Amino acid sequence: MGWWQVSADTLAGSRFVLSPLAETFASLRLLHGAGPAHPGERAWLDAHLPAHRARLAADPVTARLVPAALGTDWIADFLTPTPRGGESFEEEVARVRAVPPATARDHLRTALHGPLPAALDRDDLAVRAADLLTHVWREAVRPYWARRRRVLEADVVARVAQVGRGGWATVLDALRPGTRWLGESRLQVNAHEYPPREISGAELLFVPVTPQRVGWVSWEGTDRYALVYPCAGALAGAGDRAAVPAGLAALLGAARARVLMLLGAPMSTSHLVAVTGQGLGSVGRHLRVLREAGLVERCGRAGRSVLYVRTAAGEVLAEAGHAGATSRA
């Protein structure tokens, strides 16, 4: 497993940041893998995968570059510059475009675990990668960015509140598969057998993205490290109601049952609005009914946002719904 040695001061000074480029690269990985985690991702792929494939078909070099750069267990580092926080997409992608040709080739060899194919032994790899990321951003991410940003911001609010309630270990254990707090100042960042890294004294960033089956780490020299993880909740899309157990939907109504199922972790009203696609008034009414029924409760604040979570009774009902769905499968 890969792990980082993290001092208490480094962890205490760490922060969550948003990155349009990280969201775009995560979306590129989803386009490349074409494996949706939920109906919302399936609808997004249906809308954007044909144009993405057509673009690569018209550009054989970039078509070879994408799978090579994504690798099997290591991403070519020049595609994932470490976020700094507060940058626009254009500022971030400019750092990809400015990578020296020799560096891009070296990173690609690392991802491939071997020599470059002749078709990729060239000087414009970084430029081609930046052009592709820009295309994905403009056509498939920017149109949805306002909503995605709200989901990401709400995730950050919930994670920060979770740190206050249960400490960093509870947050790190739940970021993504392969990530957990090992104790003794050790943070496992993936399941691969890579040498540990001492990052005490560096800046540590946590970066959420909305695609659900992605995650990676990056670093900038020895000064800045980032762990990218899928945010909590899934963006609503056509067919999302299927994720709610039928029995629970019949009891509570599909929309209200979805709110209950999502509140296994603390969420704010704005987070629920962004994730479910329901209106603010509807979410507020569902929360009021669920609170009056003793199924959810307020669990604190993060800034101006009130956070809600399932009660013990809500947990029992949610688990019963899952169990009933499983038994009928």
C-alpha positions, 0 to 999 in steps of 0.5 A: 500500500502507498502511504504518507507520513503526516505530522499533526501540524501538517494535518491540522493545517490541511485544507479542502479546495476545489479544482475545475481541472481536477473535475475535468480530468476526472470527467475525462477518465469517466469518458475513457472508462465509460463505466457509470457509477449511477444513472446521472453519470449514465445520462452524462455519458450518453450525452457526451461520449459520442462527441468525445469518441469522434474527436479522438477518431479524428486525432489518432495521436491524442487517441493513443495518448489518452490510454497511455497517460492514464496507465494501469496503476500510475497516471502520467503526472503532467496531466494532474498538476497539484491544485493550488486553490482559487485558480480558474480552469484556464490558469490550471490548464496553462500549467499542463500546456507549459510542461517541457516536452522531455518531462511529458515524455518521462512521465508517460514512460513512467505510466507505461512502465516502459518505452514510448511507442514511436507515435508518442515520441514527440514534443507536443504531448503536453499541448495535445493533453491541454487541448483535449482537457480544454475541449472536455471542459468547454463541452462536457463540464463547464455547462454543468459547473455551477451545479457541480460546484455547489455539490462540491462545496456542500461536500467540503462543508460536510467533511469539515463538520465531520472533522469537528465531530469525529476527528480527522480519522473518521474523515480520512477513512471515508474519503475513498477506497484505499484511503484510511488513517493507519495511526502513528502519523501514517495516511494510506493514500492508495492500495498500491505498493509504493514507497512511503513519502514523508510530507510533514511540513508540506501543504496538504490539500483534499480535492473533491470531484463529482465522478464517483469511481475516480481518485488520485494523488499528486504533488508539487516538489516537496511543498504541496501534496493533494489527494483527490477523492469522489465527493459524497452523494451522486448528481441526480439524473434520469432514473435515479429513483431506482436507487431508492428501495421500492418499499421505502419509496412506497412508505415515504414517497420516492423523493422523501425516501431519497433524502433519508437514504442520502443522510447516512452522512451529514448534509446541508439543505443546499447539498441535498438540493444539488445532489437530488435536483429537488427544489429548496422548498421540497427538500425543506418540507421533506426534512421537516416531515422526517424530523417530526417523525424522528428519522433525521436530526440536526447535527450541527453547523458548518459556517452558515449551513445547518447539517442533518443526519439520520437518527438511530430510528432512521438508520433502522428504516434505511437498513430495513429498506436495503434488506428488503430490496436485497431479499427480493433480488 
